[in-house]
Amino acid sequence: MEIAHPNEILFSITIEDLQFEAKEKIGRELNEEEIQIAKKGLEWGLLTGIGTIYQTIFKEMINDERN
C-alpha cells in the first residue's frame, strides 16, 4: 500500500504549546534555559515511552478489526 504523505508530521509540540502549559501549570512563561531543559525532558519522555505508545496503537487497531 502506498502512503500519500509518508513524511507528514503526525504529532508535534511547539514552544508556543510549551509556554501555554507553563502558564497554566506555573503561572509564567519559561526562559531560554528552561525551554532547553523542557526540550530534553520531552525528548527523553517521548523516546522512552514510544514503544508503549506504538503497542497501544496497534493493539487498538487489532481489536477494532476483530469487532
C-alpha positions as CSV (number, residue, x, y, z in Angstrom):
1,M,0.0,0.0,0.0
2,E,1.4,3.4,-1.0
3,I,1.0,6.2,1.6
4,A,0.0,9.6,0.2
5,H,2.2,11.7,2.5
6,P,4.9,9.4,4.1
7,N,6.8,12.4,5.6
8,E,3.8,14.0,7.2
9,I,4.3,15.0,10.8
10,L,1.8,13.2,13.0
11,F,2.5,14.9,16.3
12,S,4.4,18.0,17.3
13,I,4.9,20.2,20.4
14,T,5.8,23.8,19.7
15,I,7.4,26.3,22.0
16,E,4.1,28.1,22.0
17,D,2.4,24.8,23.3
18,L,5.1,24.6,25.9
19,Q,4.7,28.2,27.0
20,F,0.9,27.7,27.2
21,E,1.3,24.7,29.5
22,A,3.9,26.6,31.6
23,K,1.5,29.5,32.1
24,E,-1.2,27.0,33.1
25,K,1.0,25.0,35.5
26,I,3.4,27.5,37.0
27,G,1.8,30.8,36.1
28,R,4.5,32.2,33.9
29,E,6.4,31.6,30.6
30,L,9.7,29.8,30.5
31,N,13.1,31.4,29.8
32,E,15.5,30.0,27.2
33,E,17.4,27.9,29.7
34,E,14.1,26.4,31.0
35,I,12.9,25.7,27.4
36,Q,16.1,23.7,26.8
37,I,15.5,21.7,29.9
38,A,11.9,21.1,28.9
39,K,13.1,20.0,25.4
40,K,15.4,17.4,26.9
41,G,12.6,16.2,29.2
42,L,10.2,15.9,26.3
43,E,12.7,14.1,24.1
44,W,13.5,11.6,26.9
45,G,9.9,11.1,27.8
46,L,8.7,10.6,24.3
47,L,11.6,8.3,23.3
48,T,11.4,6.3,26.5
49,G,7.6,5.7,26.1
50,I,7.4,5.4,22.3
51,G,7.3,1.6,22.4
52,T,4.4,1.6,24.8
53,I,2.6,4.2,22.6
54,Y,3.1,2.1,19.4
55,Q,2.0,-1.1,21.3
56,T,-1.2,0.6,22.4
57,I,-2.0,2.0,18.9
58,F,-1.5,-1.4,17.2
59,K,-3.4,-3.3,19.9
60,E,-6.4,-0.9,19.4
61,M,-6.2,-1.4,15.6
62,I,-6.2,-5.2,16.0
63,N,-9.1,-5.1,18.5
64,D,-11.1,-2.8,16.1
65,E,-10.5,-5.2,13.2
66,R,-11.9,-8.1,15.2
67,N,-15.1,-6.3,16.2
